[in-house]
């Protein structure tokens, strides 16, 4: 068969694919991608829809408008919802009109002010990425690491100490040392429940919860004692870290966008590579999915469990180190606003995949950053955003609700990572 006939056959195959609806392999791939993301996407849409109902139901002006007439009240409800969500979007992503006007003017200060809401959302998303990766990696290993909050605190404490106590080092040594100290603090703290699990069969959920409380008390003791800032009268705040330990910010105040966001993306790529491209990641996922089969295959369940827990804690420690080195520059008791507990929602929403975690973290960062402006502009309680986040988590954790609402077919296998929680005697 000559070259001309082969080209004709290839051309005919392309035409046939177009007639029947495209390449079957490509269609199958698109279908599988949609199956993987449809529950989280529909959960977000449903959460925002119920949030809109709550916005209308909590507005006094809407009730006053309904007294005048049904359609008057309905119009006022849509107006309140539109105002609230518009404020949420502009407060987190910026006003497109202002951004275009600032770019046309060429004024650097005006441009920084216009894009600051978007950059601030990235700042808010950064600790969510680290914490979400920590919980997602634990899920992949079959571990419910609910101690991310405590590991975050311990990582922050160690990064703070290295950041202010060591002097005379250049930035290219001091900064990586402080970052690694934060990861080490979280790894050590997380490895304790891992060791208890494989040696005594203790459930990591209970142990992690208890370790959270211990971490809170230890950091409180440190901030009011050995790590207290001189001259503050015993206030629970640490000394300010050295300039050489600061993660650099890209712009002048008040813009806080920093290199920690890029570090978070780099770490997410590293986690993806380890989980899905390395032999150790395959072993980790095998142990997490089916420990008995992994043991039969000759894998060390104890070693993999401890290492998986330690790596998960290291990611949580990076979240704490980021907040100290890039944003706060010192440590106080109110360091975290629940990043560790929100990480469970992020891992579920992101399907325990690094890319999904990044997208979920961006969503949470946008909601958190825009909530303040929504409250100021439309007088909507900031708790509405927390309710929306909780609703999204509920719908992701209970996909049967979404399938019932949208009349979706029940799939045979869920793509969410399996989490195996052993009993008190099953840790060995």
RAGISUL-V392600 format. One record per run of one state. SS is the DSSP state (a for helix, b for strand, c for the rest). FROM is the first residue (numbers start at 1). TO is the last residue. If there is no record, write none. Layout:
# RAGISUL-V392600
ss=(SS | SS)
from=(FROM | FROM)
to=(TO | TO)
This chain:
# RAGISUL-V392600
ss=(c | a | c | a | c | a | c | a | c | a | c | a | c | a | c | a | c | a | c | b | c | a | c | b | c | b | c | a | c | a | c | a | c | a | c | b | c | a | c | a | c | a | c | a | c)
from=(1 | 3 | 21 | 24 | 58 | 60 | 69 | 70 | 94 | 96 | 106 | 108 | 141 | 148 | 166 | 171 | 201 | 204 | 225 | 237 | 238 | 243 | 246 | 249 | 250 | 258 | 259 | 260 | 278 | 279 | 290 | 291 | 297 | 301 | 329 | 332 | 333 | 339 | 350 | 354 | 379 | 383 | 398 | 399 | 407)
to=(2 | 20 | 23 | 57 | 59 | 68 | 69 | 93 | 95 | 105 | 107 | 140 | 147 | 165 | 170 | 200 | 203 | 224 | 236 | 237 | 242 | 245 | 248 | 249 | 257 | 258 | 259 | 277 | 278 | 289 | 290 | 296 | 300 | 328 | 331 | 332 | 338 | 349 | 353 | 378 | 382 | 397 | 398 | 406 | 428)
